[in-house]
């Protein structure tokens, strides 16, 4: 079962707001965007933007599925026409024009409010890696856009643990770099609910830093995942060279350098701090990694 389809119980969550809205969700085929669309579609007119409408349809993405590319300004203006609010999710630090294109299209289309998915690291002046600098610059574009805005700054997603699934299934081993360093990782379901609430309720000018309820190391996560699977798991520490090589093969040299810098910053304790953003944005306590593991155990079996 995919991460997009497994979520905490949100029965009874009131997202109707004061009126029916027209909401555009970018990145609707992704981890957060797909859940935001499913949360809002029963109550509002949701337009789900994706580069692959056929796949989105097969995956059951909610709302009106619209093919759109963040690199296509004209297409974005058409996709945003008549919308009240936009969830802006961008993925590629090497294509900063994507945010600029979306914001320009939103202004041209008369969108009033944009909710931007950013990252918690932007508030740390010592975080100067390429990914964080990109997120920081994109936040500044949002602030200067002339639109009402809300910034969501999540810590690492608990769903990043799905990257261990192949190793767990094969030989019960989790491999990572700096396995004793801690991260106050957040359930992406909480991020999605925070985004949905901000889109419906406004939250204009607010910044929500979103973390889980505790800072965990990879070893901690391995122990909790082992409980969910009811089988022992082994942690193996990667060397810097091993981790960097794997990142470079998957993401390229520039982003691998950024990921290594981020991991080294975590090793200094920079990602342990907890925040009240989930509670402030949603009115709920943040979900735990233990609960996330229980819901996603089938992915590791």
N, C-alpha and C positions, 0 to 999 in steps of 0.2 A: 504494500500500500504506500502511496506517495505521501511526502510531507504535506502537500497542499490539501490532502483530503482527510487528514487526521488532526482533530482539534479538541481543545477543552470544551466541555459542555457550556453552551451559551444560551440555553433555553430560558426564555423570559427576558432576554436582553432587549430593552426598549430603544430602538434606533430610529423611530419614526419621526422624531423632531416635531417642530411646530407646523411644518408644511411638507408636502412632497417636493423633493428637490431633483434636479438633473445633475448627476454626479459622474464625472469621467475618472476612470481608474487606469492609470498607465501601469505597465508591467503586470497586467492582469493574469498572465500565465505563470507568474512567479509565486514565491512562498508567501509573501505578504499581500500582494495585489489580488491574488485569487481569493483569499479569505475575505478581504475587504469587500470585494464584489459580492460574495455570497452572503455576507452579513447585511449589506445594504439593499440588495435587489428586492427582497420582499416588501420594502417600505418606500423605495425611491426609484426613479428612472436612472438606471446605471448603464453607462456605456463603457465596456471593457476593451481597452486598447491592447493589441498584441501584434507582433510581427508575423505570427503563424495562426491565423484564424481557424484553419482546419484542425490543428492540434488542440487549440483551446476548446473547440466544439467537442472533440473526442473526450477531452478531459473533464467536460462538464462545467466549464467556466460560466459563472452566472452573469446575467445582464445581457445587453445587446453587444455581441462580439463584433468589434470593428478592427479591420486590418489597418495598422498605422505604424509608421517608422519615425522615431524621434529625429532622424536625419532628414526628414522631408517636411519643411515648414508649411508648404501648401496643404499637404495631407493633414497635418496637425490642425491647421485652422479649420478645415472642414470637420474633423473629428470633434473639435471642441465647440463648434457652433451651438449656441443656445444653452451652454452648460452654466450651472451656478458655481460649481466647485470642482477642483482637480486634485487628485492624489498624484504627486509627481515622484516617480521612482525611476532613477537612472542607474545604470550598472557599470558603465565603462569610463574609467578615469582618463583614458586616452582619447575620448571623444567629448570634450567639455561643451561643444556646441549643442549637445542634446538638451541640456537644461535651458540654454538661451533660446533655442527654437521653441520649446514647450511654453516658456514664459511669454515670448512674443506672441505666439498663437493664442494663448489664454487672454492676453490683453486685447488682441484684435477681435476675439470672439465674445468679449464682455464677461468673462469669468470674474467672479468677485473674490474668491478665496482659494488659495493654494496651500495644500498640506504637503510638506517636503520631507521625504525620508532621508535622513542624514546619518550621522554616526556620533557616538559619545566622545570619541577621541578629539573632535574638533575643539573642544573646550580646554584641551591640554596643550599649553604652549610648547611643551617639549616634543609633541607629536608633529614631526616635520616630514614624514614619509609621503610619497607621491599620492597615495590614496586619500590620506587625511587632508593634505593640502588641497586636493581637488574638491573634497566635500566642503571644506571651509570656504573655498571660492564660490561654490555653488550656493551655499547659504547666503553669501553676500549678494549674489544675483537675485535671490528670492526677496531679500530685504529691500533691495533697490528697485523692485519690479513695479511698484505702485499698486500692487494687489494686497489685499489682506492675506496674512500668512500665519502658518503654524509650523514649527520645526519639531520633528521627532528625532531624537538622538538615542537610538538603541545601542547597547553593548552587544557583543557577539551573540548570534542566535544559537540557542540550544540545538537547533537542527543541523549545525555544522558537524555534530557528532555522527550524522549519517555518512560522513566521509570515512568512518571507520568500519562501516557495515561489511564490506567485502572481506576485510581482514578478520573480523569477528566470525563471520560465517565460515571462512576457510579453516582457521586454526585457533580461534579464540584469543587473538592478539590485537591489542590497540597500540599503535605506534604514533608517537608525536614528539615534538621538540619542547623542551623545558616543561616536562610533565608535572613538576611540583609548583609551577607558577599558577596564580589564581586569576580567574576572570568572573565577574558578576554577570554571567550570561543570562539572557532573557528568552523566554518562550516566545517565538514569533507569533503565536496566537494572541498574546497580550499586545504585541506591537500592532497587529491588525485591528484589534478592538480599539486601541488608542487612536489609530488613524480614522476608523469609522466614526468614533465619537467626535473627533475634531472636525471632520467633514460635516457632520450633522449639527453639532452644537456651536460651531464657530471657533472658539479658543483662539481668536485673532490676537496676534502679537505674543503668543505663549510659546515657550520652549519646554518640551517634556523629555527629560533624560530617563530612559527606560532600562531598568536592570531587573534581574531576578532577585530573590529574597536572600541569597547568600553567594559569596564568592567561592568558586570551586576550582580545584586543579583537575587536570586530566585524570590523575590517579583517583580523585574523588568521584569523578564521573564514571570511570571504569568500575568502581565498586558499586555504585548505584545501578548502573546498567547490568552488572552481574546479578544483582538482586532481582531485577525485572526478568532476566532470562533464566534465573535459577540454575546458573552454571558458572563456574569460575572463569574469569578473564585474566589475561596476563598483560601487563604494561611493559612496552619496550621503548626505551629512550632513543630517539633519532639523534644523530650528530647534526651539527649545523650544515655540513656539506650535503648530507642525505636529504634533509628537509628542503634546502635551497634548490637542489637538483630536481626534486619532485615538483616544487612550485614553478621552477623555470620551464620544465617540460609542459606543464599545463597552462601557465599564464604568460610566459615570456619573461625576459630578463628584467624589464623595468618593474613589473608588478611583483615579481619574486623578490626583488630588493625591498620593495615596500612591505611585503608580508614579513620578511626577516626583521626589518626594523621594528615592526609592530610587535612581533614575538619577543624581541629583545627588551622592548619597553615593558611588556607584560611581566617579564622576568624580574624587573625592578619593583614590581608591585603597583604599577601605574593603572591597572584595570580592576582593582579589588573594591573600590568604593561603591557603596550601594546608594541608590537614589529612590525618591518617592514618586517618580514620574508615572509609573503604571497606576498607582493608587490615585494620583491627582487626575489623570486623564480618563480613567475608566470607573473609578469608585470601587475597584476590586483589588484584592491582594495579588501580587504577582505569582505566577505558577512556579512550581519547583522542578528541578531537573529530574527528581525521582518520579514525579507524575508524568513528565514528558517521556521518560524512558518506558514507563508502563504502557503508555499509549502507542509507542512506536516499536515495541519489542519484536513485532513480526518482521520488521525490516532487517533485523540482525540474526534471524533464525534461518 
